[in-house]
Amino acid sequence: MDARSFDKVLVIANPTSGGCTAHRWLGRVAAAFAEAGCRTETAVTERAGHARELAASHGSDNALLVAFGGDGTANEVLNGADFSRSALAVIPAGAGNVLAKELGMSRWPPKAVRQLLCGRVVRFDVGVCNGRRFACVFGAGVDAWVVRMVHERRRGGSTQWHYIPHLVCGLLSPVPWNLSVEVDGVPFAKDLDQVAVGNTHSYGGPIEMTPAASPRDGLFDVMGARRQGPAEMIRLAACGLLRAVHRTDLVCYGRGRRVCVSSSRSGVPCELDGDDAGVLPAEIVMQAAAARVLVPSGFRAAPRAIPDRA
């Protein structure tokens, strides 16, 4: 079942994503779907939350909802979609494009359209945090603070370079986040400065904080880390780049279906798929195989074993 199998293709574009990539390419993307025989409509977002409204109001039986933007746009469409009637697809046009990276989508829009025209529909696990869906990752502590700083201070679109100064400040800050994590009703770790609950192995840029995660195994991968000295932070960053965080003794790493994250501090931020998601506490629950997602034909998401570090 590829894009041509749907009765309607609705392309929801964020015109400011990735230096206005979606704005420049929207006409050609829509034309490519139409030329392939798809009944195609387009909609352009005007404000935060608009993509969710468009997905909810324009969806129909056997509709394909294409999020053309960054991870924030994809997350909004995910939350607006009725997966008993519609399926989700993404064409990346943002700064991080974590979901698109996980799926193997090309960053060149014409090629991405071709991938969807030759793709297939799979069932994709979905996380729900305090009532809001997410496809890729929940974060609390340092990364969520960085996300909040970037979103509060940006003007227009953002790139990965906007995150670096805030990330350095967050890592060097002496103030502890005091995060505690419970997995499936059992205490997992406490006194953490960073928590990532991953449905996917992709996290952001070249970094993977939950490198063994799979969106088709019905489980979250949970990573917790404490802010340590410069040598340990450099080592942890290297492990993230090498997809080996789960193999190092610098973190706590496990799996589960229900994760609760809290802090003894008030106002501790959290994020979902790279967007500000308010403050802790957070209850994160797994909805296995809840979403229908159109993926490239070569997409594979085999579960990966967690090494025994004992």
C-alpha positions, 0 to 999 in steps of 0.5 A: 500500500503506497501513496497512490492507494489512498483516496486523498493525500493532504500535504500539511506544510509549515512554511517556516521550517528549515529556512522555508524549505516547505514554502519553496517546494510545496507546489512541486511536491503537490504536483508530483503526487497529483501527476502520480494519480493521487487526489491531492490537497495542500494546507499551510500552517499559520500558527502553533497547533494549526497542523494538529487542527488541519489533520483533525479536520481534513482527515477522511476515510483512507486519507494520507496526511503528509507532514511537510516540515520539521519534527514539530509539524510531524508531532502536531499531525500525529496528535491530530490524526485519527489512525482508524481512518488515516495514515501519517507520512513525513517529508523532512524540512526542519532542523532535526528531522528525527522521525524522517531520519528514523524512517530513512526519508530523503531530505530532497523533497522530490526523492521523498515523494518518490519514496512515498509513491513506492512505500508501504504502510506499517504499524508504529508504536506511539508514546503518550506523555500526559495525554500528548502523543509523540513518535520519537523521544521524551526528554527531561532535564538538560535537553528540555531546558535547551529546547525551551531556550531555543524556542523562546529566543528564536526568530523564525526558523531554527537550525541545529547551530541554534542549540549549541550555545544553550547546550554548552551552558546547560552542561556546564551549569552547576544546578542539579535537575534532581530527576527520578525515574520509575519504570513499570512501577519499579524505581529505576534511577534518581538524582539524574540530570538528563532522562531520555525515553526513546521510541526510536533510536534517532534522537537529534542530529548525529546523537543517539541517546537510546540507540537500541530502541525500536518503534515496533517492539512495544517498549520504550528504551529509557536512558538516564545520566548524571552531569559529571566532569568534563572528561565524562561528558566528552566520553558520553558525547562520543558514545552518543555519536557512536550509537553506544550509549547503552553500552557505557557505564556512564548511564542507566539504561533499560526498557519498559511500557510505562515511565514516570519522571519527576523531580524534587525541584519545581518547574523542571522542563520536559520536551516531546519530539524536540518541542517544549512539553511543559514541566514535570511530573510526566507519565509516559505510556506506550501505545503499541502499534497505534499509528499507521505510517507510510514508510519507504520500502526499505524501512526496517526496525528490528528490535535490538538487544541491550548488552549485559554490562554486569 
